């Protein structure tokens, strides 16, 4: 899966001459927390986050009047607060690489470029939605997590057993286990009984870490 499959487009943007008051209002109305700054040709020249704008806004304890605050905020432009050294990705960047870039740089979103033109933005919220899809978070079923040896054929044995039981695998995902020789596999399955599925996994010699019936509204 690539960034192009899950990025938000077209991105909500501002210009370098946009005032802080207008940018904050746009963020709230569009429910976004970062705004790429573009020139008249659509080329990105910077980016601002909600935190950047709040840092230059008067605090609740200010002695300024309600009439002075909007005026002063309108005088502070995006060019005064934006970050110009922008970390970005391209449309054909894989989602895992985009997530790694965001995690490594401790940022919540990155612009997506096609050449030097801004075509989208991908954020932590977009990646959370992918995570939910990959683990079947929006589907009812049996959710079971088992510790798997890092050996060839183990996954085939599990999926084969589920098929033999008449189960349908809705989603599957794995993460590092307790040691480098194992990993933790989480599967969401429908059309099987929870206790029977648990027993079947244990019969394969696997350690069942967790097994539960999951309804979207309760799990």
C-alpha positions in Angstrom: 0.0 0.0 0.0 1.4 3.4 -1.0 0.9 6.9 0.3 -1.2 7.7 -2.8 -3.8 5.2 -1.6 -4.4 6.9 1.8 -3.3 10.5 1.6 -5.8 13.4 2.0 -6.3 15.3 -1.2 -6.5 18.0 -2.1 -4.7 19.3 0.9 -5.9 22.4 2.8 -3.3 25.1 2.3 -2.5 28.7 3.1 -0.3 31.4 1.5 2.7 33.0 3.0 0.8 36.2 3.6 -2.1 34.5 5.4 -2.5 35.8 9.0 -2.5 33.6 12.1 -6.1 34.4 12.8 -7.3 33.2 9.4 -5.0 30.1 9.5 -6.4 29.1 13.0 -9.9 29.6 11.8 -9.2 27.4 8.7 -7.7 24.7 10.9 -10.8 24.6 13.1 -13.3 24.6 10.2 -11.4 21.9 8.3 -10.5 19.9 11.3 -6.8 19.8 10.5 -3.7 20.4 12.6 -1.2 21.4 10.0 -1.3 23.5 6.9 1.2 23.5 4.0 2.1 26.9 2.8 2.2 27.3 -1.0 3.0 30.0 -3.5 0.7 31.1 -6.3 1.9 28.2 -8.5 1.0 25.6 -5.9 4.7 25.0 -4.9 5.1 24.3 -1.2 7.3 26.9 0.5 6.8 25.8 4.1 4.4 24.3 6.7 2.8 25.4 9.9 1.3 23.3 12.7 -1.4 24.3 15.1 1.2 24.4 17.9 3.3 26.9 15.8 0.3 29.2 15.7 -0.7 28.8 19.3 2.8 29.7 20.3 2.5 33.1 18.8 -1.1 33.7 20.0 -1.8 35.6 23.2 -2.3 33.5 26.3 -5.7 33.5 28.1 -4.1 35.7 30.7 -3.3 38.5 28.3 -4.4 42.0 29.1 -5.2 42.7 25.5 -8.8 43.6 24.7 -10.9 41.3 22.5 -10.6 44.0 19.8 -6.8 44.1 19.9 -6.2 40.3 19.7 -7.6 39.7 16.2 -5.8 42.8 14.9 -2.4 41.6 16.2 -2.9 38.1 15.0 -3.7 39.3 11.5 -0.4 41.1 11.5 1.6 37.9 12.1 1.9 36.1 8.7 2.6 32.4 7.9 6.0 33.5 6.5 6.9 34.6 10.0 6.1 31.3 11.7 6.3 28.6 9.1 9.0 25.9 9.0 10.8 26.1 5.6 12.9 22.9 6.0 10.0 20.6 5.3 10.1 16.8 5.6 8.0 15.3 2.8 7.3 12.1 1.0 6.1 11.2 -2.5 2.9 9.4 -3.8 4.8 6.2 -4.3 6.4 6.1 -0.9 5.1 3.0 1.0 2.9 3.6 4.0 5.4 1.9 6.3 8.2 4.2 5.1 6.0 7.2 5.6 5.2 6.0 9.1 8.9 5.5 9.8 9.7 9.0 8.6 7.0 10.4 10.9 8.1 8.3 13.9 11.8 9.0 13.5 11.2 12.8 13.2 8.4 12.9 15.9 6.0 14.6 13.6 2.3 14.0 13.1 2.0 14.4 9.3 4.0 15.0 6.1 3.2 16.7 2.8 3.1 14.6 -0.3 5.0 16.0 -3.3 4.9 15.2 -7.1 8.1 16.8 -8.2 8.0 20.2 -6.5 4.2 20.4 -6.5 2.1 19.6 -3.4 -0.6 17.0 -4.2 -1.6 15.7 -0.7 -0.8 15.2 2.9 -0.7 12.1 5.0 -1.1 12.2 8.8 -1.0 9.9 11.8 -4.8 9.8 11.6 -4.6 8.3 8.1 -2.2 5.7 9.4 -4.4 4.9 12.4 -7.2 4.1 10.0 -4.9 1.8 8.0 -4.0 0.1 11.2 -7.6 -0.5 12.0 -8.3 -1.9 8.6 -5.3 -4.2 8.7 -6.4 -5.7 12.0 -10.1 -5.8 11.1 -11.0 -3.2 13.7 -14.2 -2.3 11.9 -15.4 -5.9 11.6 -17.1 -8.3 14.0 -15.3 -11.6 14.6 -13.1 -13.7 16.9 -9.8 -11.9 17.7 -7.0 -14.3 18.6 -3.3 -13.6 19.3 -0.8 -16.4 19.2 3.0 -16.6 19.7 4.5 -18.0 16.5 7.9 -19.5 16.0 9.9 -17.6 13.3 10.0 -20.7 11.1 8.9 -21.5 7.6 5.4 -23.0 7.2 4.0 -21.9 10.6 1.7 -19.4 9.1 0.5 -21.9 6.5 -0.4 -24.4 9.3 -2.5 -21.8 11.1 -4.4 -20.5 8.0 -4.9 -24.1 6.8 -6.4 -25.1 10.2 -8.7 -22.1 10.2 -9.9 -23.0 6.7 -10.4 -26.6 7.7 -12.6 -25.4 10.5 -14.7 -23.4 8.0 -13.5 -20.1 9.3 -12.9 -17.0 7.2 -9.9 -14.8 8.0 -10.9 -11.1 8.0 -7.6 -9.6 8.9 -4.1 -10.5 10.1 -1.0 -8.7 11.5 2.2 -9.6 13.3 4.6 -7.8 15.6 7.8 -8.7 17.3 7.5 -11.3 20.1 9.2 -11.9 23.4 12.4 -12.9 21.6 13.9 -12.8 18.1 12.8 -16.4 17.5 9.1 -15.7 17.8 6.5 -13.1 16.8 3.0 -12.3 17.9 0.3 -12.9 15.3 -3.1 -11.4 15.6 -5.9 -12.8 13.5 -9.6 -11.8 13.2 -11.8 -14.7 12.1 -15.5 -15.2 11.4 -17.7 -18.3 11.2 -15.8 -20.2 14.0 -16.4 -20.7 17.7 -13.9 -18.9 20.0 -13.2 -21.8 22.3 -12.8 -24.2 19.4 -10.4 -21.8 17.6 -8.4 -21.4 20.8 -8.2 -25.2 21.3 -7.2 -25.7 17.6 -4.3 -23.2 18.0 -3.1 -24.9 21.2 -3.3 -28.3 19.5 -0.8 -26.9 16.9 1.6 -26.3 19.8 1.1 -22.5 19.8 0.8 -20.3 22.9 -2.5 -18.3 22.8 -1.9 -14.9 24.3 -5.4 -13.6 24.0 -8.8 -14.8 22.5 -12.0 -12.9 22.5 -15.3 -12.2 20.7 -15.1 -8.8 19.2 -18.0 -6.7 18.1 -17.1 -3.3 16.6 -19.2 -1.5 19.2 -17.6 -3.2 22.2 -14.0 -4.4 21.3 
